[in-house]
Amino acid sequence: MVFHMAVRSNPILRKTNLAVCRAWRSWKLRLNSSTTCASSGPGSLDRAEELSSVSTEKPPHTPVMLKEVLQYLDIQPGQVVLDMTFGGGGHTKAILNMVPEVTVLALDRDPTAISLAEQFAKEHSGRVKPLLGRFSELEALLSSVDIKPGSIDAVLLDAGCSSMQMDQAERGFALSKDGPLDMRMDGERYPDMPCAADVVNTLDQQALASILTAYGEERHARKIASAIVKARRVNPITRTQQLASVVAGSFPAAVLYARKDRLHRPAHVATKTFQALRIFVNDELNELHAGLRAARSALAPGGRLCVITFHSLEDRLVKSFLQRDDLSNVDHFSPKKHGKQKEKMADDVKGCGSAYWLPLQKKVINPEKDDVQENPRGRSAKLRVVLRR
């Protein structure tokens, strides 16, 4: 197994969810022989077909808060910019068009995204350098292309899942599209890496409930975990809409779409379950923490950092990191402790604040109404911008 080792070493996550950590240890032993993803059922595509299925004739997704990102990064000719989540390349494309003399380092853990970055590199000779890897691998990747610490002028970190991943049914991210229950952002790089189907079919009920509570902030985690365990006794859960149906079946029909998103539109009751599994499978919070540390090391004094998050767990972690530097005593999953932590962080800001960061905007920046209407998936986005001291 190549992920969740950081749960043991990172106190932010280790102290919050011991049930999940214990489950991982026992699960690793049981997964040595086989994984559910190996037989995810009809409809799954070969990875080569997936790469070729990405069309470059139109943008794979709309970049979130593009105007604000360009404004706060304030990129100048000749600078080096690090796009830490290249995705569909929307932000990088805008940067290249706005400042022709800029060099963009395009990082992404998803080989599909890197294939697009390589096309950008051909179109903009010498100005785009694709980097395939995770946030936690960034320092080594930068070293491999002779980028020294403290030499980058601007960094954009766009957390979460890209529209390109959500729109491909065979990736298994979206509950609205039937496909293999996968959710791995870089599964082809790590063939033995467990997928979402492995999680729902292997972990015990307590561990499943812990994952849904910690990573999905799901109030009905125990009920959903119980329904999953009962359903998998009959047949393994290997498809996205199969899981969505199992979750929906644990609720009365009247509340299936009773939840509302930030646009007050009906939201499926399984939405938080899918979010929790995706975060868990890809170890996203540990990776985000590693990415913030790597960005801090890479930026030159006076360099700018823009971080976009899409849910409260991400934003809470980013806010803590930018205000306190040290996350060792922060429990990001405990609502009871969170109030005390906010008071402590406020005291830190009133005092010396961060030794590394100077806020360019005191309050978090949210998308404008017009942007949300044009790109509803960015409705929950939050942007935080700081200057490296």
Salt bridges, closest charged atoms under 4 A:
GLU50 OE1 - ARG47 NH1 2.28
GLU50 OE2 - ARG171 NH1 2.80
ASP110 OD2 - ARG171 NH2 3.05
GLU137 OE1 - ARG189 NH1 3.44
ASP167 OD1 - ARG377 NH2 2.61
ASP178 OD2 - ARG239 NH2 3.37
ASP182 OD1 - ARG184 NE 2.73
ASP186 OD2 - ARG109 NE 3.22
ASP186 OD2 - ARG134 NE 2.80
ASP186 OD2 - ARG189 NH1 3.97
GLU188 OE1 - ARG47 NH2 2.94
GLU217 OE2 - ARG316 NH2 3.23
GLU218 OE2 - ARG259 NH2 2.64
ASP261 OD2 - ARG265 NE 2.91
ASP261 OD2 - ARG379 NE 3.54
GLU284 OE2 - ARG278 NE 2.73
GLU314 OE2 - HIS311 NE2 3.39
ASP315 OD1 - ARG384 NE 2.77
ASP331 OD2 - LYS337 NZ 3.85
ASP348 OD2 - ARG324 NE 3.34
ASP348 OD1 - LYS344 NZ 2.92
GLU368 OE2 - LYS67 NZ 3.22
